[in-house]
Amino acid sequence: MTVGGEPVTDPARDVDERSGVEVDGAAVRPEPTEVWMLNKPAGVTSTAREPGRRRAVVDLVRSERRLYPVGRLDAGSTGLILLTNDGELANRLTHPRYEVPKSYRATLARPLAESDVRRLRGGVHLEDGPTAPARVRRIGEREIEITIREGRNRQVRRMVEAVGNRVAALERVRFGGLRLGGLGEGESRRLSSAELRQLWKDAAAVEESPNRRGRGSRRRRSP
């Protein structure tokens, strides 16, 4: 193997796409990156591979690349999940410091009192600490849309339980600036260039989010 025309034997040598890596005289280029949107059905796991009988999200995407889910959705939850082989983008979209918003449509076991809506909007206490404020709007008698900027395990379900209710069905309908739209259950599609630019924008600039009120905003640099 050569890097920049010089033989290299150190397996720990750091390289990037501009390093000029060659093996047996052939240039080694990074794998093209892809990002897909999937409408995950219930019962499908948010893993790259599922050792049991259940299907994994990667089984529903027709790509020759080795894709990984961006974050997770419970097996019982449905809706928008992203899959990619772009590790930097995946990290930016899921790391808590970037606060990328995600919206969920929750069907509840019973109607939610207005006082409980206010509690959810202000943040509730969970066993792993208080949540940041959330955006909550009513859709129907037992339906709400809730937007959070955190990514704790089963967070929306636990937030609803914290106000004495229960989630009967949960669907993610938005990730950053992307909406699920009319994508059918179990269907997937590759994101357009414009949608990719939107994702990078979502992961590159902190807005004045509800959990930063009173503490000022913070800016991030574009990648």
C-alpha positions, 0 to 999 in steps of 0.5 A: 500500500502507498499513501501519496506515492510512499510505501506505508506499513503502519496500519494505524496511519490516518488517511482521508480521501485526499491522501492518495491511497493505492493498493497494488497500484489501484487507487482506493476511494471512499465508498459513496455515501447514501441516505435513505428514508424509510417508513418503518412498520411495527414489529421491525427492529431499528438495527443493522441486522436482527439475529432473531425472527424479526426483520431489521430496517436494513432489510427494507431498503434496496441498496448495495451499500452497508447502511445503518439506522440513524438513531432508533425507533422502538419495534412497536413504533412506526414512521420515519427513520433514516439509514446511511453509511455516512458516519459523520452525518449520522453522528451529527443528527443523533448527538444530543449537542446538536438538538435536531428536532424529531416530531411524533404523532402519539395516540393516547389511551385517553384524552390528555388534560390541558394541565398535562399538555402544559407539563409536557411543554415545560418538561417532566421528570423521568428516572434519568432526569428532567426532560427539556421543554417540548412542543406539543399540539393537539391533533384529535381527542386522543392524539397529539404531535410532540416535538423533542430535541433529545433522544432518550430511550422510549422518551415520548412514551415515558413522558406521557406515562409521567403525566399519568397517561399511556401511548397506544400508538406512536409514529415519527412524522418528522426528523429535522426538516424532513417529513414522512409525507406520503411514503407508504408503510414499509416503503423507502426512498433515497434522499434528494440532494436538496434534502441532504442539504437540509439535513446538514443544515439541521445538524449545523445550526442551533436554533433558539430552541425551547430548552435554551430559553433564558440561557441564550443561543449557541451557534455551530459551524457548517461542516 
